[in-house]
Amino acid sequence: NCEFEKNKVLKGHCVSATEQTSITIKESTFNDNGANSNGPVLYIHNPSSTTTTTKATITNSIFENNGGKDVTDDNDDNSDTDTDDSDSGNDDDVGVVEVLGGVAYVGHNAHLQIEDSHFIDNGASYGGVVWGSGDYDNKNHIEITNSEFDHNSAYMGGAVMVTGEGCTTNISTSRFINNVAGFTPLHTAEDMKGAAVFFRSILTASVSLCYFEMGKSETLNFIYAQDIVYTLPPPPPTSPSPSPS
């Protein structure tokens, strides 16, 4: 039952979990938070161990207008994170700085579970709400159920983007409404893919019993999958042919 509103940080997050940690965000609201760093709201990453997992659970919570925002350091005239406000016309617009995950960054050896939550008008360069990345030695897992994603935006993966050979992602019984790929002023139209979800080179991905309503991307796809390696199950055994009578 917490509320985080209008928090801005140059390099940081509203909530951060590293090492072997387990956190729960329940019945909370995150509104208009921004940062120049990945995962402005939630950052989970455990790079120091391949045998322990950092876990975050989000339930019954609302996230609105969070993401990569131009947060300048007033004490550092030479800050390399400043951006040109003329790109967006508004330095409070999400997506005007390069960040991964407008709400959550899921890094190595991390597990994110989202249930019964609502994400509205969040944005980032990649993964307007969630960005996940891992490899064979540093795995991660993302589970999303009974949640809704409305009008979120990114260059790729308007709501969710997951990339890396150690990633598994399961999305079920969720709604994706008018999410957009390719909106950010930092990018061109060359590779705008996945209006709702973008998967690239991940271990396993599952999307089931979900509803998608018209968003847009250059290729007009809700889900875009690239370089997915999978193994087909073996065929069922065949019955022996009956012997001729």
NORTAPE-V122157 format. One record per helix or strand of 3 or more residues. SS is the DSSP state (H for helix, E for strand). FROM is the first residue (numbers start at 1). TO is the last residue. If there is no record, write none. Layout:
((SS	FROM	TO) (SS	FROM	TO))
//
This chain:
((E	3	5) (E	15	18) (E	22	26) (E	29	31) (E	42	45) (E	54	59) (E	62	64) (H	85	87) (E	104	106) (E	110	115) (E	118	120) (E	123	126) (E	130	133) (E	140	145) (E	148	150) (E	153	156) (E	160	163) (E	167	172) (E	175	177) (E	197	200) (E	204	208) (E	211	213) (E	223	226))
//
